[in-house]
Amino acid sequence: MREWVTAYIGLGANLGDARTAVLDAMQAIAVIDGVACIRRSSLYASAPVDSSGPDYVNAVVEVQTRLTAPHLLAQLQALELGAGRLRPYRNAPRTLDLDVLLYGQAVVHSAALTVPHPRMWERAFVLVPLAEIAPHTVHAAALARVQTQAVTVLPVVV
């Protein structure tokens, strides 16, 4: 049996009920066989980057997984499809976007997956929630570089 690996997954949505889509995805990730959800960030609102449409709802989850990085990605893409994710063009607005940000200490370069996520260090909507749940993974200089990108914590709705 494979060893457990710590991975971080970025979540985002800006079509339909984006808040519910992200919260539902957090629950769905937690029940994937071979995945245990350890921490969840707050939900954040951010304007689209290199895209259009309504503001995004974003978050990051920390998981422990026995899945390989490609298998984890396949499970996440199945959740995206289940949420109605379409890919009509690059950076299109989306019902759900799930990205493997970090997978242990692994560096992966394949046609389907790049880990660490290639643009995560340029995006406040990834770094701010990641720093909330795993401050050791985000250097202060990285946060300083994205400080002009507006990211707002969303209130908890009960």
C-alpha positions, 0 to 999 in steps of 0.5 A: 500500500502506498504511503500517505502524501500531503497534497494541497488542492485549489478550488474555484468557481464563478458560475452558478452558485459558486459558494455552494459548488466550492463547499460541495467540492470540499465534501466530495474531495473528503470522501474520495477513496484514499484521500483524507481532508485535513484542513480547509481554508476560508472562502475568498472572493477574487476577480477573474485573472486573465478571464471574464465573468463574475468574481470567483469563490476560491479556497484551498484544502490540505489532504493526505492521500495514497493516490498518485498525483495523476490519479488524484488529478483524475479524481478531481477532474471527475468531480469537475465534470460532475459539477458541469465543468466545460472547457470551451477555451483557456481560462473560461468562466467555470462551475468548478475548478480543482487544481493540484497545487502541491503534492508532497515534495514532488515535481511533476511535468507531464502533458496532463499535470504540472506540480507545483502548479505553474502559476500558483506563485502569481495568484493571490487567490491561491497563495492567501488561502494556502498561507491560511492553512499551511503558512510554512508553504508560502514565503512572505515574499511570495505574498508581497508580490501578489498583494495588489491582487484583491482577495476578500474573505467571505463571511461564513453563512450558517 
